[in-house]
Amino acid sequence: RAPVPAAVRSAVYQGVADGDGIRFTAQLELEVLSPGWQRVPLHFGGVGIEQASIGGQPALLVPTEKGYDLLLEGAGARRLDLVFRVGAPLSGDTHVHNRRR
């Protein structure tokens, strides 16, 4: 039995200031270690998910108190592609986003 049902192996984020917010694209490399349906917690609270896909197909996300859970079936590696937006208050000429985990 695996010590955890699933894990995020790596994540790459790119953000662009867009109006009064920041638009991010992200690629998360995931490894599901246990068979059957698994919930992978994604602690992206306070963001607006615009797009989520795995292999070009829509990803199944469930809102939680801390953000979202990604639902995946079956063991194996997957890549989650995300597009999300966060608000960013203006401070002078610099966009500032304070995010707590």
Buried (B, 14 or more C-beta within 10 A) or exposed (E): EEEEBBEBEEEEEEBEEEEEBBBBBBEBBBBBBBEEEBBBEBEBBEBEBEEBEBEEEEBBBEEBEEBBBBEBEEBEEBEBBBBBBBEBEEEEEEBEEEEEE
